[in-house]
Amino acid sequence: MPTLGPVDAAQVPRFAGPATFARLPRLDEVTAADVAIVGVPFDTGVSYRPGARFGPAHVRASSKLLRPYNPALDVLPFDRLQVADAGDIACNPFSIDEAVAAIERGADALTGSGSRLLTIGGDHTIALPLLRSVARRHGPVAVVHFDAHLDTWDTYFGTPTTHGTPFRLASQEGLIDREASMHVGIRGPLYSDKDLTDDRALGFSAVTSPEIEIDGVAAAIERMKARIGDRPVYVSVDIDVLDPAHAPGTGTPEAGGLTSRELLRMLRAFSDFNVVGADIVEVAPAYDHAELTGIAAAHVGYELLSAMAAAQRP
């Protein structure tokens, strides 16, 4: 069945048209979606600068210039996959527990017919309910987590569920494959060396930002491939994995991060994997400048969709 793709830029100027991701059709305009793009405007779990609740709208607005053909992967992602924008999952901004439950229910509803999700946050708290939903269908999955931070801490102010704890909880709940999960782009100060010890015990290996600087992107990709193997993989991208020069619009910026070019190249490697879901989180437009962060996040989404499409070549 032919897919319904983005609005034709030769007919409707890019600054016009629908306010969906890449000006794609809404979910109610297609009979079924291979991938549904959904926003989760939630940032109650942040520990520093708020504002990621406005991330989904900002990333959508920054995605208007995306085009149908990806030459780096030689794929037309919107021809190969029916991708549609499912709008936002509304959740309680005053209760983390209620919001997490609503996100999990929303993800289950959207994937019940077999669709995969590309989720735009929101803060990183949302990864926990998304992984609960994914694991319900696929069992424990390999998680590749692009971030400046480990996000495997215990609690903040006695609260167990925050944007700094989702992968600790996911590991403890058996949602991730402890033999195949990893962080990419980790950098910056920690509370103590116990953070690293605890992280390894939870099942994560790491390719740090300084290691990528020294060894290069190709070596990082090889380490990802060796770690993941042929397992189903969930990709979680905190936009602060990028250096603040490339993504200033985020809540917990750390100097010394990846360039957008390095990140996009690594994401293209997922065309060799079975990506069962992904998220892009922590875009806080109040701190953005000239859409630098929004554009970077939109291209992250585009490369993830392209990788999913390329993986399905005959």
Secondary structure, DSSP 8 states (H G I E B T S, - for coil): --------TTTS-TTSS-SSGGG--BGGGSS--SEEEEEE---TT-SS---GGGHHHHHHHTTTT--S-BTTTTB-HHHHS-EEEEEE----SS-HHHHHHHHHHHHHHHHTTS-EEEEEES-GGGHHHHHHHHHHHHSSBEEEEE-SS------BTTBS-STTSHHHHHHHTT-B-TTTEEEEEE-S--S-THHHHHHHHTTEEEEEHHHHHHH-HHHHHHHHHHHHTTSEEEEEEEGGGB-TTT---BSS--SS-B-HHHHHHHHHGGGGSEEEEEEEE-B-GGG-STTHHHHHHHHHHHHHHHHHHHTT--
